[in-house]
Amino acid sequence: MPYASLEPAVMGWLQPAPRSTQAEIRRIAILLYEGFSLLGAGIVAEVFHVANELAVLKARNDWNYDVRFLSVEGGNVACSSSVRVWTDGLDARHYGGFDALFVAGGKGADNAAGDERIVEWLRRVHSKTTVVKSIAEGRKVLDAAGIGHAAESQIRIGHSMMNAVREEQASEAGDRYESMKGALLMIKRDLGVDVARGVAERLMPGSASKLVPLLGDSGTASAGDKIRAAARWLQDNCERPISVVDAAQVAAMSERNFLRRFKIEMGITPSDYLLQARLAVTCTLLTDSELPVDKIARRSGMGNGDRLAKIFRKRLLISPTEYRMQSRRDAGV
């Protein structure tokens, strides 16, 4: 039997949670200029850094944030307190846009707003960037590019748009929570409100209660949070004799609503998600243990050996025993 196609066939079915077992990358850019405020820009960068750490600790590996500092010419850029930060230049690599672009605030904002290189670059990339937000005085730079609050007040998700929290006016620019809001809203959407709360508490102990209204959270989980929690429950309990009905109860939703919301949120039906989780467990046991196929089927929630064999042939085009032999051969065992 030919084995050349084994790896491609298996790869599609050994990722029980495509959005949680292997993180997708969110590209985050923070635009700096001479005389920017290090405090505001630094907090935004640290928010995403801490989110990456907490996502790993909480097994929320849906997304990973790649943060880059940018400036007109690249190299070292001095902030308003003369501390220098290394940046990448505004070159063609970035014309494809970002998942989020933050424009730093600071005393140098007026000069930056008059720099045509910055203005033209912003005009070029903002239409291809999902979220564009200013940090305090950075609004002046966006205004100069004709972007302003119109771009800040919306977040695009796929082909749809959703309203996001509008930035405070200039009189509130000194609020120490100001520069965190846009970043935390994005983290809440990607990883859930509990991770966003954790980030806020890590960076500013005692701040979560003040940030709850800004995050639009009243203490109850959103539908997306409930679906992600149910997905984690399915994965954690896939070896037990559970069903989609059980997962709907975990999400506190009707079965019909749960099925619809799960497909929208995860891009896959709950039953297929559960099957993929069980397949992943099965493949691990086949490779790493000497257990017979029938016992592996029972341990992975697949029922019995006959059912497992049918699923393997349908999904992977190979029997469990053949998979065991091939995986060990590939591993040099």
C-alpha positions in Angstrom: 0.0 0.0 0.0 1.4 3.4 -0.9 2.3 5.6 2.1 3.4 8.8 0.3 0.1 10.6 1.1 -0.1 9.6 4.7 1.3 12.8 6.2 -1.0 15.2 4.3 -4.0 13.0 5.1 -3.2 12.8 8.8 -2.2 16.4 9.3 -5.7 17.6 8.5 -7.2 15.4 11.2 -4.6 15.5 14.0 -5.4 19.1 15.0 -8.4 18.8 17.3 -8.5 22.5 17.8 -6.9 24.3 14.9 -7.4 27.7 16.6 -6.2 26.5 20.0 -3.4 23.8 19.6 -1.4 25.8 17.1 -1.6 29.5 17.4 -2.2 31.8 14.5 -0.2 34.9 14.3 -1.6 38.4 14.9 0.6 41.0 13.4 0.8 44.1 15.6 2.6 47.3 14.7 3.3 50.3 16.8 4.3 53.4 14.8 6.9 55.5 16.6 8.6 58.9 15.8 11.1 61.2 17.4 9.6 62.5 20.7 7.0 59.7 21.1 5.8 58.8 24.6 7.5 55.6 25.7 4.9 55.0 28.5 2.0 54.6 26.1 3.7 52.7 23.4 5.5 50.5 26.0 2.2 49.6 27.7 0.6 48.5 24.5 3.6 46.3 23.6 3.6 44.8 27.1 -0.1 44.1 27.0 0.4 41.8 24.0 3.6 40.2 25.5 1.7 39.3 28.7 -1.2 38.1 26.7 1.1 35.6 24.9 2.4 34.4 28.3 -1.1 34.0 29.8 -2.5 32.3 26.7 0.1 29.5 27.2 -0.5 29.2 30.9 -4.3 29.0 30.3 -4.0 26.8 27.3 -5.6 29.5 25.1 -3.3 29.1 22.1 -5.8 30.5 19.7 -3.6 33.4 18.8 0.0 34.6 19.3 0.8 38.3 19.0 3.9 39.4 17.0 4.6 43.0 17.9 6.9 45.3 15.9 8.0 48.9 16.4 8.1 50.9 13.2 9.4 54.3 12.2 10.0 56.3 9.0 13.6 55.3 8.5 14.0 52.4 11.0 16.9 52.2 13.5 17.0 53.9 16.8 14.2 56.4 17.6 14.4 58.6 20.7 11.3 59.0 22.9 10.4 62.2 24.7 12.7 61.2 27.6 15.6 60.5 25.3 15.4 56.7 25.6 16.1 55.1 22.3 14.1 52.2 20.8 15.1 50.0 17.9 12.5 50.0 15.0 11.9 48.6 11.5 11.5 51.0 8.6 8.3 51.8 6.8 9.1 49.7 3.7 7.2 47.6 1.2 7.2 44.6 3.6 4.4 46.3 5.5 2.2 47.3 2.6 0.0 44.3 3.2 -1.2 45.8 6.4 -1.6 44.5 10.0 -4.1 42.9 12.3 -3.6 46.0 14.5 -1.7 49.3 14.1 -1.2 51.7 17.0 0.2 55.2 16.5 2.2 56.4 19.5 1.4 59.6 21.3 3.9 62.1 22.7 5.3 65.6 22.3 6.6 64.7 18.8 3.1 64.0 17.4 2.8 67.5 15.8 6.0 67.0 13.8 5.0 63.5 12.9 1.7 64.7 11.6 3.6 67.0 9.3 5.8 64.3 7.9 4.5 63.4 4.5 6.3 60.0 4.6 4.4 59.0 7.6 1.1 60.4 6.4 1.3 58.7 3.0 2.3 55.4 4.5 -0.6 55.4 6.9 -3.0 56.2 4.0 -1.5 53.2 2.1 -1.7 50.6 4.8 -4.8 51.6 6.9 -7.3 50.1 4.4 -5.5 46.8 4.7 -5.3 46.9 8.5 -8.0 45.4 10.6 -7.7 47.8 13.6 -6.2 51.3 13.5 -5.9 53.1 16.8 -4.1 56.1 18.2 -2.4 56.3 21.6 -3.3 59.8 23.1 -1.7 62.5 20.9 -1.2 59.9 18.1 -4.7 60.9 17.0 -3.1 64.0 15.4 -1.1 61.8 13.1 -4.1 59.8 12.1 -6.1 63.0 11.6 -3.4 64.3 9.3 -3.7 61.2 7.2 -7.5 61.6 7.0 -8.1 58.6 9.1 -8.9 59.9 12.6 -11.6 58.4 14.8 -13.5 57.0 11.9 -10.9 54.3 11.6 -10.6 53.9 15.3 -14.2 53.3 16.0 -14.5 50.1 14.0 -13.0 46.7 14.0 -13.3 44.4 11.0 -13.7 40.7 11.5 -13.6 38.8 8.2 -16.0 40.7 5.9 -18.2 42.1 8.7 -17.7 45.1 10.9 -18.4 45.4 14.6 -18.4 48.6 16.7 -15.5 49.0 19.2 -15.1 51.3 22.1 -14.3 54.9 21.0 -11.1 56.5 22.3 -11.4 59.2 25.0 -11.0 62.8 23.9 -7.7 64.7 24.3 -8.7 65.9 27.8 -8.5 62.2 29.0 -5.3 61.4 27.3 -3.5 61.4 30.6 -5.6 58.5 31.9 -3.2 55.7 32.6 -5.6 53.1 31.2 -6.0 54.9 27.9 -3.3 53.2 25.9 -4.4 49.7 27.1 -8.0 49.8 25.9 -7.6 49.0 22.3 -5.1 46.2 22.9 -7.2 44.7 25.7 -10.3 44.8 23.4 -8.5 42.8 20.8 -7.2 40.3 23.4 -10.8 39.9 24.8 -12.1 39.1 21.3 -9.3 36.6 20.5 -8.6 34.9 23.9 -11.6 35.8 26.1 -12.4 38.3 28.8 -10.6 36.3 31.5 -7.3 36.6 29.7 -7.9 40.3 29.1 -8.6 40.7 32.8 -5.5 38.8 33.7 -3.4 41.0 31.5 -4.8 44.1 33.1 -4.2 42.8 36.6 -0.6 41.7 35.8 0.4 45.1 34.4 -1.7 47.2 36.8 -2.8 45.4 39.9 -6.3 46.4 40.9 -7.1 47.8 37.5 -9.5 45.1 36.2 -12.5 46.5 38.0 -11.9 49.9 36.3 -11.4 48.3 32.9 -14.5 46.2 33.0 -16.7 49.0 31.6 -14.1 49.8 28.9 -14.0 46.1 27.9 -17.8 46.1 27.6 -18.0 43.3 30.1 -20.6 43.2 32.8 -19.2 40.1 34.4 -21.0 37.6 32.2 -19.3 35.6 29.4 -20.1 36.5 25.8 -21.4 33.9 23.4 -17.9 33.6 21.9 -16.4 33.0 25.4 -19.0 30.3 26.1 -18.3 28.5 22.8 -14.5 28.6 23.4 -15.1 27.2 26.9 -17.3 24.5 25.5 -14.6 23.6 22.9 -12.0 23.3 25.6 -14.3 21.1 27.6 -14.8 18.9 24.6 -11.1 18.5 24.1 -10.4 17.9 27.8 -13.2 15.3 28.1 -13.0 13.7 24.6 -11.9 10.3 26.1 -15.2 10.1 28.0 -18.6 9.1 26.5 -19.7 12.7 26.0 -22.0 14.2 23.4 -22.7 17.5 21.7 -25.7 17.9 24.0 -23.4 17.8 27.0 -21.3 20.5 25.4 -24.3 22.7 24.8 -25.2 22.4 28.5 -21.6 23.5 29.4 -22.2 26.6 27.2 -25.6 27.2 28.7 -27.2 27.2 25.3 -29.9 25.4 23.5 -28.6 22.6 21.3 -29.7 24.4 18.1 -28.2 27.7 19.1 -25.0 25.9 20.2 -24.6 24.2 16.9 -25.0 27.4 15.0 -22.7 29.5 17.2 -20.0 26.8 17.4 -19.8 26.6 13.6 -19.5 30.4 13.3 -16.9 30.7 16.1 -14.8 27.7 15.5 -15.3 27.1 11.7 -16.2 23.4 12.3 -19.2 21.5 13.8 -19.0 20.4 17.4 -19.2 16.7 16.4 -16.3 17.0 14.0 -14.3 19.0 16.6 -14.9 16.2 19.1 -14.0 13.6 16.5 -10.7 15.3 15.7 -9.9 15.5 19.4 -10.5 11.8 19.8 -8.4 11.0 16.6 -5.5 13.0 18.0 -5.6 10.9 21.3 -5.9 7.7 19.2 -2.9 8.5 17.0 -0.8 9.3 20.0 -1.7 6.0 21.7 -1.1 4.1 18.5 2.4 5.6 18.2 3.5 5.7 21.8 1.9 2.6 23.3 1.6 -1.2 22.7 -2.1 -1.2 23.6 -4.3 -3.2 21.2 -6.5 -1.3 18.8 -9.7 -2.2 20.6 -8.4 -1.0 24.0 -7.2 2.3 22.4 -10.6 2.8 20.9 -12.2 2.5 24.3 -9.6 4.8 25.9 -10.0 7.5 23.3 -13.8 7.6 23.3 -14.1 5.8 20.0 -16.2 2.9 21.3 -14.6 -0.2 19.8 -12.0 -1.3 17.4 -14.4 -1.8 14.5 -15.7 1.7 14.7 -12.2 3.1 15.0 -11.1 1.2 12.0 -14.0 2.5 9.9 -13.3 6.1 11.0 -9.6 5.7 10.2 -10.2 4.4 6.7 -12.8 7.1 6.0 -10.8 10.0 7.4 -7.1 8.9 7.0 -7.4 6.3 4.2 -5.4 3.9 6.3 -6.1 1.3 9.1 -5.1 1.9 12.7 -2.5 -0.9 12.5 -1.1 0.5 9.3 -0.9 4.0 10.8 1.0 2.6 13.8 3.5 0.9 11.6 4.0 3.9 9.4 4.3 6.4 12.2 6.9 4.4 13.9 8.8 3.9 10.7 8.8 7.6 10.1 10.0 8.2 13.6 12.8 5.7 13.1 11.5 3.4 15.8 
